Amino acid sequence: MFLPTSITAWRRRLGVAFFVVGLFLPWLIPVIFFMELDGWLTAALTVAFSVGLPELLWLVAALLIGRQGVRHLWRHVRVRARLLFRKLQRGSM
C-alpha cells in the first residue's frame, strides 16, 4: 500500500490490518451460523460483525494512519471494486 510516509511503519501496517479486517468482517457472518452456538450468541455476533465491529475497527485504523491514509485506502477499495464490477458486467470472469 502506498500511504503517506509521515507515519511510522508499524502504525501504517497495524492501521491497514485493522482496515482490512473491518472490511471483510461482515463476510464472516455465514460462518457464525455453521458454528453450534446459542441463539442469542449467534444473534449478538451477527449484529456485531455487521454493524458494530467494522466501524470500530475503521475508527482505530483512522486513529493509527490518519485521515489521508484512510482516504487513500477507501479510494483504492473503490477503484478495485469498480474494476471487478466492470469485469463481471462484461462476463470475462
N, C-alpha and C positions, 0 to 999 in steps of 0.2 A: 504494500500500500504506500502511496506517495502522500504523506501527510506533512504538514508544516514542520520544519526542522527545529523550531524553537522549543519544543517539548522534549523531554528526555526519552530515551529508547524504551525503558521499562514502562513508563506511563503510556506511551503510544501503543505498545504491544498489549498491555492489560486493557486499555480502553477499546482497542479493536476487538479483543476477545469478548469483552462484555457486550459490545455492539452486536457481534455475530451470534452469540448465544441468545441475546434478546430477540434477534431477528428470526431465528429458527426454533425458538421455544414453542410457539403455537403449533408447529408441525409435529410435536411430540404428543399432542393430545390423544391421538388414537392409541398410542402405547399404553396410556393410563387405563383404557377400557379392557385391554388384554391382561392386565395385572389383576389379581384376585384381591381387591380392596373393598372395604365397606362402602355403602352408597354415599354417605356424607363425605368420606375422604375422597372418593372419586370426583364428586361434585366440587369440593374445595380445590383440589388440584387442577381440575379443568378450568375453573374460574381464574385461578392464579396463573396458569400457563397462558390463558388467552387475554387476560386484562391486566393483572397486577404486575407480574414479574417482568415482562418485556419493557414496560415503561420505566420501571425501577432500574433495570439494567442499563437502559439507554441514558437515564439520568446520571448514573455512575460513570458511564462512558463519556458523557459530556463534561462531567467534572474532571475526568482524567485527561482527555485530549483537547478540550476546549471547543469553542463554538465553530471555529474554522475547520477543525478536524471532523466534527460531526457533519457539517455541511458537505465536506468533501466525500465522506463515506456515503451519505444519502444520495448524492449526485451519482456516485459510482454504482450504487444499487439500482437506481432508476434507469441508468443507461443500460446496464446488463439486462434488466427485466424487459425493457423496450426491445432490445435486440432479440431476446428469446421469444417475445410475443410475435415479432415480425417473422421469425423463422417458423413458428407454429402456424401462422396465417398462410405462409407460402407452402407449407406441407413438406419442408425439406428436412424435417427431423424424423 
